[in-house]
Amino acid sequence: MRRQLSCWQAGFTLIELLVVLAIMGLMLGLILTHGPMRSAALTARAAAAQIEEGLRVARARAIASNRPVTFRLDLDDHYFRVGAAAPQALPATLQLAMRTIAGLASQSRNVGVISFAPDGSSSGGQIEVAEGELRLLVGIDWLTGRISVSDAR
């Protein structure tokens, strides 16, 4: 025997489908107009971690290849480069500052340079990453090449 479905059990009504579509359209409109949520602190911390990773890569390459490797940070265009590798972009909203102990800097642009020696040591320095109220310092020890990130208060 076949059971016949009543009209109430057959599926969704047109009104129900229109209500769901209207709610989904409203949600999509809110997302598109406001964009993704952005946190200044999260952006600054992610950029500091990205710079820290680039410095670690430069140090590891210097040790592995037994040749000096440079880390160049372009403060105007917001990117860094490890040796001859492709540049890594940083968010344009950041405020960047760099102090190098050895005073290595490019003459033509606002570019800071940190050099890593084959023994793991470096020219040393400090990179400040700031956005909004948050300021982070990425420190590079000249003797050991150790890289650290801390809050600047």
N, C-alpha and C positions, 0 to 999 in steps of 0.2 A: 504494500500500500504506500502510495505517495502522499506525503503531507503537503498540503498547500499552505504557502506562507500568506499571512494577511498583509495588507498594504503597510501596516506599521512595522513589520519585521523585514521588509524587503530592502531597506537601505536608508540613506540619508535623504532628507528633503532638500529642496532647492534653497530654502531659507537657511538651513543649517550650513550648507556649503558656502553661501554668500557671506554669512557671519564669520566663518573661519577665514575666508579669503580677505575680508575686510580687516580682520585682526592682524593677519600676516602682512598685509600691505602697510598698515600703520606701524608695525614693528620695523619693517624694512625701511620705511621713510625716516623713522627716528634714528636708526643706525647710520644711514647714509648722510643725514644732515649733521649729526654730531660727530661722526667719525669714531675711530677707536679711542678708547680711553688711553691717556698718556700721563705718565708720571715723570716729573723732572728728576726726582731722586733715582728712579729706576733707570732713566736714560744716562745719568751721570755714572752710576755704578756699572752699568753695562759697558760704557765707553772706557772707564778705568780698567775693567777686566780685559777688554780688548787690547788696550795699550800694554797691560801687564803681560798678556799672552805673546804679543809681538816682541817684547823685550826678551822674554824667555826663549822664544824661537831664535832670536838673533844670538843670544849667548850659546845656545845649544849648537847652532850652525858653526859658530867660531870654534868651539871645542872639537866638534866632529870633523871639520875640514882643516883644522890646524892653521887657520888664517884669520886675520881680523875681519869682523863683520860690523857694519854700521847700522844703526837705527836712526832714521831721519823722520822728524815730526814737523810737518808744515803747519804752522800756527795760523796762517791766513786762510788756506784752502781746506783745512780740517781733514788731513789724511796723514798716514805714516807709511813708511816703506822700510822693509828689512832687506838690506843688501840691494840686489838688483831685482828683487821680487816685485810683483804687481802692488800698487798702492792699495792700502786698506782705508776706506772712507770712515770718517767719524761724523756724528750728527752736527749739523751746522749751527745748532742752537747753543752748543757748548762754549764756554769761555776757557781757553787753553793758555797756559803759561809754562815756560820751561827755563830752568836754571841748570847750567852745566858747570861742573867743577873745573874741567879742563878748558872751558871757554870755546869749545868747538862750535862754530856756527857758519852758515853759508853767508857770503857777502851780498849776494844778489836779492835774497828774499828772507823773510822771517822764518827761517828753518833752523831747528835745533838738532844737533847730532850727538849721539852717544855711541861710542865705539867699544866693542867687546873684543878682548884679546884671546888668543888660543888657549891661555891658561884659565879662562873664565872670568878674569878681572875685567874692569870696565873703566871708562873715563869718568863715570859717575855723574850724578845729577838728580834732578827732581822735576817731575811734571805735575802741574796742578790742573785738575779737571773740575770745573764748576758749572752748575746750572741751578738757577734760583738761589736758595739759601744753602744748598749742599756744596761743600768743597772737599775734594778728595786729593790726596797727595800720593803719587806713585814715586817711590824712592828707589834709586839705583846706587848701591854701595860700590865705591871705586875699587876697593881692595878685593872683595869676594865676588862682586857682580850680583850679589843677592838683590832680589826685587821684592818690594813690599808695598802694600796699599794701606793707607790709613786715612781717617777723617781728620781734616784740618779744622781745628777749633780755636 
